[in-house]
């Protein structure tokens, strides 16, 4: 009976650990002109299991006047 309670406690802890969202970093570098309707952009994402990184970089290709 005691072993069953321990196993249930471990299973509940494991389920809770899987449900918790892992930390992630989101970095946005927005250098596009506000009037540019279609700025160039690069998106990248890396998920290492324990942490995740997302990167967004935008820029304007045409010269600003």
C-alpha positions, 0 to 999 in steps of 0.5 A: 500500500505504501509503495503504491502511494509513492508510485502515484506521487512520483507519477503525479510529480512527473506529469506536473513537470511535463505540464510546466512550460519551459523558459523561452527567450524572444528577441525582436530587432525591428529596424524597418521603416514604419511606412514600409509595408513589406519589410525584409525579415529573418526568423529563427527558432531553436528549442533545446528541450529545456530552453527555447530561443526565438529571433526576429530581425526586420529591415527596410531594403529601400533607401530612406529619404 
